[in-house]
Amino acid sequence: MKLVYFAWVRERVGLTEEMVTPPAGTATIADLVRWLKTRGEGYELAFENEAIVRAAIDQTHAKPATAIAGAREIAFFPPMTGG
Amino acid sequence: MTPLVRIQREDFDIGAEIAALTAGNPNIGAVVSFAGLCRDESGRLAALELEHYPGMAEAEIARVATEAAKRWPLAGLLAIHRYGLIKPGEQIVLVIAASSHRREAFEAADFLMDYLKTRAPFWKREHLADGTLGGWVEAKADDDDATQRWEQVS
């Protein structure tokens, strides 16, 4: 699946997007975050406060417990500050 | 009535947008427009840089606008949000709601702005007056509270 990052999450991870194959058993957004945090310091820093980082699955807001099966694109970003 | 949503780098002309939205509909008795401008924060900022999630930004604002169109009897609804580098005094966002009577137009525009601020994937970064890059603007709890109040009155 494709992961995309925005704003300070993008800066901390150091990538705008990447293709990943999470390990078997990665069922939810929370599982995905737990796995991403094992992939290096940048990820650890980006997700150090998991309650703050927001996620979207295929461009729709998602919660930590949302299932990721079938997702094509998952985005991680800080709380929105537009308007 | 299908809401109109545009995400663009270019500036917009409020008068022209109101004229286009109300043209050919003599039943419109009220038009409310809200424009959000870039502040200089008392001289501290040179600009705001707006990053967005292309695709989701349009889709999310359209979802919120469609919800507004369901809640109030509107004759027209438009949202424009800019991205890129925006200087103090320049326009960032525009919402226009048109209806037969003023209450619906006021409320729909207010609702759309509240939800847009907390749900549309845009992020502001500060560019400081001394030429350096500032930090990312932090989300305000006030904005979440403003959004919450619509869930209590429905």
Interface residues (C-beta under 8 A of the other chain):
Chain A: V4 F6 A7 W8 A56 Q59 T60 H61 A75 F77 P78 P79 M80 T81 G82 G83
Chain B: G36 L50 E51 H52 Y53 G55 M56 A57 A59 E60 H81 I92 V93 M113 L116 K117 T118 R119 A120 P121 F122 W123 K124 R125 W136 V137 E138 A139 D143
